């Protein structure tokens, strides 16, 4: 396993932190690690957890502020149906296809249940 920076996990030590050798990307999870966790979850009969790990892996390539923007937009009555569809397209264009599908599904459910703005 490795950090988001590509640094081997075993080299992220307290000593390395104290020496100033560890940066923020050394503390972020790598998408391969999340995929490994997804495979374990799938193998143990938990496909929902596996899907969550895979969506999380997609989000590692997206800036934290943008992830929060998507999160806020998904709160009930925060976005119109069209805005949610636009977010899904934006995610898809960045390779986050599973997250895009989730947002599209949420848009449909929100519209059906009257939860769109």
C-alpha positions in Angstrom: 0.0 0.0 0.0 1.1 3.6 -0.6 0.0 7.1 0.2 -1.7 9.3 -2.3 1.7 10.8 -3.1 3.0 7.4 -4.0 5.2 7.2 -0.9 5.2 3.7 0.6 3.1 3.6 3.7 5.8 2.1 5.9 7.9 5.2 5.3 5.3 7.5 6.8 6.6 7.4 10.3 6.5 9.7 13.3 10.2 10.3 12.8 9.6 11.3 9.2 6.8 13.7 10.4 9.1 15.2 13.0 11.8 15.7 10.3 9.4 17.5 8.1 9.6 14.8 5.4 5.9 14.1 5.3 3.5 16.3 3.4 -0.3 16.4 3.1 -0.4 14.0 0.2 1.5 11.5 2.2 -1.4 11.4 4.6 -4.1 11.0 2.0 -5.4 7.6 0.9 -4.4 6.2 -2.5 -7.2 5.1 -4.8 -5.6 1.7 -5.1 -5.9 1.2 -1.4 -9.6 2.0 -1.6 -10.0 -0.4 -4.5 -8.3 -3.1 -2.3 -10.7 -2.4 0.5 -13.6 -2.6 -2.0 -12.4 -6.0 -3.1 -12.2 -7.2 0.5 -15.7 -5.9 1.1 -17.0 -7.6 -2.0 -15.3 -10.9 -1.1 -17.0 -10.8 2.3 -20.5 -10.3 0.9 -20.8 -6.5 1.3 -21.3 -5.1 -2.1 -22.7 -1.8 -0.8 -19.5 -1.1 1.2 -17.5 -2.1 -1.9 -19.4 0.4 -4.0 -18.8 3.1 -1.4 -15.0 2.4 -1.4 -15.0 2.6 -5.2 -16.9 5.9 -5.3 -14.4 7.2 -2.7 -11.5 6.1 -4.9 -13.0 8.2 -7.7 -13.2 11.2 -5.5 -9.5 11.1 -4.6 -8.8 12.8 -7.9 -11.2 15.7 -7.2 -10.3 18.8 -5.1 -11.6 18.7 -1.6 -13.6 22.0 -2.1 -15.3 20.5 -5.1 -16.2 17.3 -3.2 -17.8 19.6 -0.5 -19.6 21.5 -3.2 -21.1 18.2 -4.5 -22.0 17.2 -0.9 -23.8 20.5 -0.3 -25.6 20.3 -3.6 -27.0 16.8 -2.6 -28.6 18.0 0.5 -32.4 18.1 0.1 -33.8 21.3 -1.4 -30.4 22.7 -2.1 -30.3 22.1 -5.9 -32.6 22.0 -8.8 -33.0 18.9 -10.9 -31.0 20.6 -13.7 -28.2 21.6 -11.3 -27.9 18.0 -10.1 -27.7 16.8 -13.7 -25.0 19.4 -14.4 -23.0 18.1 -11.4 -23.4 14.6 -12.7 -22.0 15.6 -16.1 -19.1 17.5 -14.4 -18.3 14.4 -12.3 -18.5 12.2 -15.4 -16.1 14.5 -17.3 -13.6 14.0 -14.5 -13.8 10.2 -14.6 -16.0 9.9 -11.5 -18.6 7.9 -13.4 -19.9 6.0 -10.3 -20.4 9.2 -8.4 -22.1 10.7 -11.5 -24.5 7.8 -11.6 -25.2 8.3 -7.9 -26.0 12.0 -8.4 -28.2 11.2 -11.3 -30.1 8.7 -9.2 -30.4 11.2 -6.4 -31.8 13.8 -8.9 -34.5 11.4 -10.0 -35.4 10.5 -6.5 -35.4 14.1 -5.3 -37.6 15.1 -8.3 -40.0 12.3 -7.6 -40.2 13.1 -3.9 -40.4 16.9 -4.2 -36.9 17.4 -2.7 -35.5 19.6 -5.4 -35.2 23.3 -4.9 
